[in-house]
């Protein structure tokens, strides 16, 4: 019997956070190894289900760059990147939509439902949820920048007790337009701000933000991020992550988190423990 006391203590340690976050909206940007590794995928689904059962309202926004590249290679269409954006013509856009809205979105939705959640998959085209325009058509093609989000689409799904699983594809005003390929990090931040989310959590393949000596930074503010970008401490693929975090908190989200999705149950560790496991960015 005594051996079970630590289990109870763990539950009691989580209780203040459960009370604090009940009925709040959390946006989870789901990507990296956690989206590929079968064991990690299962753990993430369990984490999201537990969040859902204790009263948190999770929204999942996912990418799928590796699978898109793999499919383009198999079809001998190739992949070209400029400034980190996948150059997207109409043929590429067809594959992007097929992989994101079809394969990946439905896989995540089915996994959550298998574990007992009530998930539903959508893309930005559904109910004209996300509208976009080209960032620079001549340079990037159908890579989109979000111009409008109909927050009521997601709010209505949440009100019906669904977990929305969102593929970052935007629609256009014109009929028969193929749509836009939108960066999943930026889509997640825009969605979080538009629906009044409490938190946004980016699952990555890094521990979080590190300083020049590779020391972990548990908390950052906007002015610190600007300095770290200026001296090239924050560089490469971490730049769009922190930019998406800043966009979210400047849009009204209370905190943004960058966590290592390679750690089992990293979502629960970040949300329901005092120290967490990732970098927290706040105003």
C-alpha positions in Angstrom: 0.0 0.0 0.0 2.8 2.4 0.9 4.2 2.0 -2.6 1.1 3.7 -4.1 1.5 6.9 -2.0 3.9 8.5 -4.6 1.2 7.9 -7.3 -1.3 9.8 -5.2 1.2 12.6 -4.5 1.8 13.0 -8.2 -2.0 13.4 -8.7 -2.2 15.9 -5.9 0.7 17.9 -7.4 -1.2 18.2 -10.6 -4.5 19.2 -8.9 -3.8 23.0 -8.8 -3.0 23.0 -12.5 -6.1 21.0 -13.3 -8.2 23.5 -11.4 -6.5 26.4 -13.0 -6.7 25.2 -16.6 -10.2 23.6 -16.6 -12.4 25.1 -19.3 -9.4 26.8 -21.0 -8.4 26.4 -24.6 -5.0 25.1 -25.4 -3.6 25.0 -29.0 -1.0 22.2 -29.6 1.2 22.5 -32.7 1.9 18.8 -33.3 5.1 18.0 -35.3 8.5 16.4 -35.2 9.3 12.9 -34.0 6.1 12.9 -31.9 4.2 12.9 -35.2 6.3 10.1 -36.7 7.4 7.6 -34.0 4.5 5.1 -33.4 5.2 4.9 -29.6 5.4 8.7 -29.2 2.2 9.1 -31.3 0.4 6.9 -28.9 1.7 8.8 -25.8 0.7 12.2 -27.3 -2.8 10.8 -27.9 -3.0 9.7 -24.3 -1.8 13.1 -23.1 -4.4 15.0 -25.2 -7.1 12.6 -24.0 -6.2 13.3 -20.3 -6.2 17.0 -20.9 -9.6 16.7 -22.5 -11.0 14.6 -19.7 -9.9 17.1 -17.0 -11.7 19.9 -18.7 -9.0 21.5 -20.9 -10.2 22.2 -24.5 -7.4 21.1 -26.8 -7.0 22.1 -30.4 -4.4 20.2 -32.5 -2.7 21.9 -35.5 -0.3 19.7 -37.4 2.3 19.9 -40.1 3.6 17.1 -42.3 6.6 18.3 -44.2 8.5 15.0 -44.2 5.6 13.1 -45.6 4.9 15.7 -48.2 8.5 15.6 -49.4 8.4 11.8 -49.4 5.3 11.7 -51.6 6.7 14.4 -53.9 9.9 12.3 -54.4 7.9 9.1 -55.1 5.9 11.0 -57.7 9.2 12.4 -59.1 7.9 16.0 -58.6 10.8 17.0 -56.4 10.9 19.6 -53.7 12.3 23.1 -53.8 12.7 25.4 -50.8 13.4 29.2 -50.8 13.8 31.0 -47.5 12.5 27.9 -45.7 9.2 27.9 -47.8 8.3 25.0 -50.0 7.8 26.4 -53.5 4.2 25.3 -54.2 2.7 25.2 -57.7 -0.7 23.7 -58.4 0.7 20.1 -58.7 2.6 20.4 -55.5 -0.4 22.0 -53.8 -2.5 19.0 -54.8 -0.1 16.7 -53.0 0.2 19.0 -50.0 -3.6 18.9 -49.6 -3.7 15.1 -50.1 -1.1 14.4 -47.5 -2.1 17.0 -44.9 -5.9 16.9 -45.1 -6.1 13.3 -46.1 -3.4 11.0 -44.7 -2.1 12.9 -41.7 -5.2 14.6 -40.5 -7.3 11.5 -40.6 -4.5 9.4 -38.9 -4.3 11.8 -36.0 -8.1 12.0 -35.7 -8.5 8.3 -35.8 -5.8 7.8 -33.1 -7.5 10.3 -30.7 -10.8 8.6 -31.3 -9.3 5.2 -30.7 -8.2 6.3 -27.3 -11.6 7.6 -26.4 -11.6 11.2 -27.4 -14.1 12.9 -29.7 -11.9 14.3 -32.4 -12.9 15.7 -35.8 -10.5 16.6 -38.6 -10.8 19.8 -40.7 -8.7 22.0 -42.9 -8.8 25.7 -43.4 -11.0 25.2 -46.4 -13.8 23.7 -44.4 -16.6 26.2 -43.7 -14.1 28.9 -45.1 -12.4 28.6 -41.7 -9.0 30.0 -42.9 -8.7 32.5 -45.7 -5.3 33.4 -47.1 -3.4 35.2 -49.9 0.0 34.5 -51.4 3.0 35.7 -49.5 4.8 36.2 -52.8 3.4 34.3 -55.7 6.2 34.9 -58.1 8.8 33.6 -55.6 6.9 30.9 -53.6 3.8 30.1 -55.6 0.8 29.0 -53.5 2.5 29.6 -50.1 -0.1 31.5 -48.1 -0.4 34.1 -45.5 -3.5 34.1 -43.4 -5.8 37.0 -43.9 -8.9 35.9 -41.9 -9.9 33.2 -39.5 -13.5 32.4 -38.7 -13.1 31.6 -35.0 -16.7 30.5 -34.7 -16.0 27.4 -36.7 -13.7 26.1 -34.0 -15.7 27.5 -31.1 -18.8 25.6 -32.3 -16.8 22.4 -32.6 -15.5 22.9 -29.0 -19.0 23.6 -27.8 -20.1 20.2 -29.2 -17.2 18.6 -27.2 -15.0 17.9 -30.2 -11.2 18.1 -30.3 -10.6 19.9 -33.6 -7.6 18.6 -35.6 -6.6 21.2 -38.1 -4.6 20.9 -41.4 -3.0 24.2 -42.2 -4.5 24.8 -45.7 -6.1 28.1 -46.5 -8.9 28.9 -48.9 -9.2 31.7 -51.4 -12.2 33.9 -52.3 -12.2 32.6 -55.9 -14.1 29.5 -56.9 -12.0 26.4 -57.9 -8.8 27.9 -56.4 -6.4 25.2 -55.3 -5.9 26.8 -51.9 -2.7 27.8 -50.0 0.0 25.9 -48.2 0.4 27.6 -44.9 3.3 27.2 -42.4 1.8 25.1 -39.5 3.6 27.1 -36.8 2.2 30.4 -38.0 -1.3 28.8 -38.6 -1.3 27.6 -35.0 -0.3 31.0 -33.6 -3.0 32.8 -35.6 -5.6 30.3 -34.6 -4.6 30.5 -30.9 -4.9 34.3 -30.9 -8.2 34.3 -32.8 -10.0 32.0 -30.4 -8.6 33.4 -27.2 -6.5 30.4 -26.2 -4.8 30.3 -22.8 -1.7 28.5 -24.1 0.0 27.5 -27.3 2.4 24.6 -27.2 4.9 23.8 -29.9 6.1 20.2 -30.0 9.6 20.0 -31.5 12.7 17.9 -31.7 14.7 20.2 -29.5 14.8 20.6 -25.8 13.7 24.2 -26.1 15.6 27.4 -26.5 19.3 27.3 -25.6 21.9 30.0 -25.0 25.3 30.2 -26.6 26.8 27.8 -24.0 24.0 25.4 -24.8 22.3 26.0 -21.5 18.6 25.5 -21.4 16.5 28.7 -21.0 13.3 27.9 -19.1 11.7 31.3 -19.5 12.0 34.1 -22.0 10.4 37.5 -22.7 10.0 39.3 -26.0 13.0 41.7 -25.4 15.2 38.8 -24.5 14.2 37.0 -27.7 15.0 40.0 -29.8 18.5 40.1 -28.3 19.1 36.4 -28.8 18.1 36.7 -32.4 20.3 39.7 -32.9 23.4 37.9 -31.7 22.5 34.7 -33.6 21.9 32.7 -30.5 18.5 31.9 -31.8 19.0 30.9 -35.4 17.9 28.5 -38.1 14.7 26.5 -37.5 14.2 28.0 -34.1 13.5 31.5 -35.5 10.1 30.6 -37.0 9.2 28.9 -33.7 9.9 31.9 -31.5 8.3 34.2 -34.1 5.2 32.1 -33.9 5.3 32.3 -30.1 5.6 36.0 -30.2 2.8 36.4 -32.6 0.6 34.3 -30.3 1.3 36.2 -27.1 1.1 39.6 -28.9 -2.3 38.4 -30.0 -3.5 37.8 -26.5 -2.4 34.2 -25.7 -1.1 34.2 -22.1 1.9 31.8 -22.6 3.7 30.0 -25.4 5.7 26.9 -24.8 8.4 25.1 -26.9 8.8 21.5 -25.7 10.7 18.5 -26.7 8.2 16.1 -28.2 10.8 13.3 -28.1 10.2 13.0 -24.4 7.3 10.6 -23.5 4.3 12.5 -22.1 6.0 15.8 -22.5 2.7 17.6 -22.8 1.6 16.4 -19.4 5.0 17.2 -17.8 4.9 20.7 -19.2 1.3 21.5 -18.2 0.8 19.7 -14.9 4.2 20.0 -13.2 5.9 23.0 -11.5 9.1 23.0 -13.5 7.8 21.8 -16.8 10.1 20.5 -19.5 10.3 23.3 -22.1 10.9 27.0 -22.7 8.0 29.3 -21.7 7.6 32.6 -23.6 5.4 35.3 -22.2 4.8 39.0 -22.2 
